[in-house]
Amino acid sequence: MNKKPKIVILGAGYGGMMTASRLQKANAYQDADITLVNKHNYHYQTTWLHEPAAGTLHHDRTRMKIDKVIDTNKIQFIKDSVAEIKKDEKKVILEKGELDYDYLVIGLGSEPETFGIPGVKEHAFSIRSVNSVRLIREHIEYMFANYNKQEEKHDDLLTFVVAGAGFTGIEFVGELSERIPELCEEYDIAREKVKLYSVEAAPTALPGFDEELVEYAMNLLESRGVEFKINTPIKEVQDGAVLLADGEEIKSQTIVWTTGVRGNPVIEKSGFEAMRGRVKVEKDLRAPGYDDVFIIGDCALIINEEINRPYPPTAQIAIQQAYTCANNLKALLAGKTDMEEFKPDIKGTVASLGGKEAIGKVGDRKLYGNSASAVKKIIDNRYLFLLGGMPLVLKKGKLNIF
Ligand SMILES: Cc1cc2nc3c(=O)[nH]c(=O)nc-3n(C[C@H](O)[C@H](O)[C@H](O)COP(=O)(O)OP(=O)(O)OC[C@H]3O[C@@H](n4cnc5c(N)ncnc54)[C@H](O)[C@@H]3O)c2cc1C
């Protein structure tokens, strides 16, 4: 009897989970031994992480046990960290073992891009995982608790700097600006004592967004006390301070770094040719020169041919790539060589601004405020529906849409 081919999926984020779920639904486990590897035994929704970071949502709402969504009798799950991929030997080196594969799917996500700015790794927080956002929330609360304990008041305890006013930075600033009044009340601190800066090197906040929507977002956030420093690169992050290129120093014990991402370091460590840790994949999502390796999500780079620039890495694209990747794996298992090409279908982008506020564009329609916030929740619920059907929406979804 012929041995079944082995499919190994690395990472249980949007790309990896959805690939595993699609293969399970197609009964592909009957024709292949499928293994999913992830460093935690849970899947979390990266796109929600700004909320637990600010403390407006409990982190458990953003995560779910992998074996509650994937049938681990059909798809084997291994909780371990990927250290390296030996692509010429078709092997994955894990922290606690190794795996052989016939087909590999890499969906290991990303890490914060520091642009080599000194002190970022050592002194800044990042919105990256359940562990990292739990730390941010607890740290912020600790700053408030500590302020009144001191005889001499230290303003840097109540000064919060968010580096980067892109999508993630603005979503976090939005949530935090909603939470600050609550924290002030809880810790008996006047609102005007708290400073919240959004610092951006580019000439605008939310680069790439429609100007009118950006203006709406900035006005709203300013009305909640956010101070923008646009066109202001950060030169260095120190223990307790941020140095700006214009010479200003902001003393702060809380610097949250959200200036974009690069692909998971495993990509470069494994010798793939990459740009900022992302591999420019073929149209069928395989790595150039490696027909047995698919790369999806934030580790993959695909070009928007209309503007000849890479698509920004998003969950929307990672999910769509998972569908193509699963279809191509099914075709390979059936002995076919014709592969489906990946064509992104960008339905729109919605950024939440905290509370019931958001901005976005869906098709040609601009959305503001409450209606944008409702659409954002529908997008979040749609993903849960695709992954685990109505039971998962009811368990983990955002049901208070309006
Ligand atoms: C706050 C925030 C808001 C966002 N909002 C949006 C939005 O509204 N819309 C949108 O489309 N996109 C949004 N994004 C971007 C989106 O979250 C990412 O593009 C998406 O998560 C990428 O999916 P992925 O499958 O590549 O990786 P991820 O979803 O990040 O998953 C990677 C998985 O790999 C695991 N992993 C990592 N390293 C290892 C290792 N060495 N070994 C084993 N496992 C490992 C991780 O634990 C994780 O489970 C947002 C991002 C952030 C941070």
The ligand as a MOL file (V3000), in Angstrom:
LIG
                    3D

  0  0  0     0  0            999 V3000
M  V30 BEGIN CTAB
M  V30 COUNTS 53 58 0 0 0
M  V30 BEGIN ATOM
M  V30 1 C -4.2180 45.3400 16.0060 0
M  V30 2 C -4.2910 44.8240 14.5900 0
M  V30 3 C -5.4290 45.0730 13.8370 0
M  V30 4 C -5.5260 44.5640 12.5400 0
M  V30 5 N -6.6820 44.8070 11.8480 0
M  V30 6 C -6.8570 44.2490 10.6250 0
M  V30 7 C -8.1050 44.4100 9.9360 0
M  V30 8 O -9.0280 45.0870 10.4140 0
M  V30 9 N -8.2530 43.7850 8.7340 0
M  V30 10 C -7.2700 43.0130 8.1850 0
M  V30 11 O -7.4890 42.4260 7.1160 0
M  V30 12 N -6.0720 42.8550 8.8030 0
M  V30 13 C -5.8370 43.4570 10.0120 0
M  V30 14 N -4.6350 43.2800 10.6790 0
M  V30 15 C -3.5540 42.4910 10.0260 0
M  V30 16 C -3.8050 40.9910 10.2500 0
M  V30 17 O -4.0230 40.7160 11.6000 0
M  V30 18 C -2.6520 40.1410 9.7160 0
M  V30 19 O -2.3950 40.5080 8.3830 0
M  V30 20 C -3.0320 38.6540 9.8040 0
M  V30 21 O -3.1200 38.2650 11.1570 0
M  V30 22 C -2.0250 37.7620 9.0690 0
M  V30 23 O -2.4400 36.4370 9.1480 0
M  V30 24 P -1.3620 35.2580 9.1980 0
M  V30 25 O -2.1430 33.9780 9.1150 0
M  V30 26 O -0.2930 35.5010 8.2090 0
M  V30 27 O -0.6630 35.4020 10.6190 0
M  V30 28 P -1.2500 35.4470 12.0870 0
M  V30 29 O -2.7310 35.5720 12.0870 0
M  V30 30 O -0.4770 36.4830 12.8180 0
M  V30 31 O -0.8890 34.0100 12.6740 0
M  V30 32 C 0.4150 33.5140 12.7880 0
M  V30 33 C 0.3710 32.3170 13.7160 0
M  V30 34 O 1.6630 31.7020 13.7400 0
M  V30 35 C 2.0350 31.4140 15.0750 0
M  V30 36 N 3.4940 31.4270 15.1230 0
M  V30 37 C 4.3140 32.4920 14.9370 0
M  V30 38 N 5.6040 32.1190 15.0030 0
M  V30 39 C 5.5960 30.7880 15.2460 0
M  V30 40 C 6.6130 29.8170 15.4070 0
M  V30 41 N 7.9030 30.1480 15.3100 0
M  V30 42 N 6.2440 28.5440 15.6390 0
M  V30 43 C 4.9400 28.1910 15.7250 0
M  V30 44 N 3.9260 29.0570 15.5710 0
M  V30 45 C 4.2520 30.3450 15.3330 0
M  V30 46 C 1.3770 32.5220 15.8910 0
M  V30 47 O 1.2380 32.1400 17.2360 0
M  V30 48 C 0.0430 32.6680 15.1610 0
M  V30 49 O -0.9100 31.7740 15.6710 0
M  V30 50 C -4.4820 43.7970 11.9760 0
M  V30 51 C -3.3200 43.5510 12.7230 0
M  V30 52 C -3.2180 44.0530 14.0280 0
M  V30 53 C -1.9800 43.7670 14.8390 0
M  V30 END ATOM
M  V30 BEGIN BOND
M  V30 1 1 1 2
M  V30 2 1 2 3
M  V30 3 2 2 52
M  V30 4 2 3 4
M  V30 5 1 4 5
M  V30 6 1 4 50
M  V30 7 2 5 6
M  V30 8 1 6 7
M  V30 9 1 6 13
M  V30 10 2 7 8
M  V30 11 1 7 9
M  V30 12 1 9 10
M  V30 13 2 10 11
M  V30 14 1 10 12
M  V30 15 2 12 13
M  V30 16 1 13 14
M  V30 17 1 14 15
M  V30 18 1 14 50
M  V30 19 1 15 16
M  V30 20 1 16 17
M  V30 21 1 16 18
M  V30 22 1 18 19
M  V30 23 1 18 20
M  V30 24 1 20 21
M  V30 25 1 20 22
M  V30 26 1 22 23
M  V30 27 1 23 24
M  V30 28 2 24 25
M  V30 29 1 24 26
M  V30 30 1 24 27
M  V30 31 1 27 28
M  V30 32 2 28 29
M  V30 33 1 28 30
M  V30 34 1 28 31
M  V30 35 1 31 32
M  V30 36 1 32 33
M  V30 37 1 33 34
M  V30 38 1 33 48
M  V30 39 1 34 35
M  V30 40 1 35 36
M  V30 41 1 35 46
M  V30 42 1 36 37
M  V30 43 1 36 45
M  V30 44 2 37 38
M  V30 45 1 38 39
M  V30 46 1 39 40
M  V30 47 2 39 45
M  V30 48 1 40 41
M  V30 49 2 40 42
M  V30 50 1 42 43
M  V30 51 2 43 44
M  V30 52 1 44 45
M  V30 53 1 46 47
M  V30 54 1 46 48
M  V30 55 1 48 49
M  V30 56 2 50 51
M  V30 57 1 51 52
M  V30 58 1 52 53
M  V30 END BOND
M  V30 END CTAB
M  END
